[in-house]
Amino acid sequence: MAKEELIQFEGLVTEILPDARYRVQLDAGHEIVAYTAGKMKKNRIKTLAGDRVTIEMSPYDLEKGRLIFRHKDERPGGGAPRGAPPRGGQFRRR
């Protein structure tokens, strides 16, 4: 195994911690602390408790990881709830 080789796991965010860190329950059953990757911060991808994510971890420290991908929800109709006013409000921009 090369020194730079990283391991990827999938899991579920269970708790949001301070300093852009998350507690993630891996599919294998382990619980780790992960931080948001730079590309996710740059593109302003928000992660909430209950989201499915992909984690990158070093084989040397299996207690910490980097959150590299947030999977889309599988819930149907991800639009606005019924009865919600149209986006944009009352006034139009020019």
Secondary structure, DSSP 8 states (H G I E B T S, - for coil): --TT--EEEEEEEEEEETTTEEEEEETTS-EEEEEE-HHHHHTT----TT-EEEEEEETTEEEEEEEEEE-----S--S--TT---TTTT----
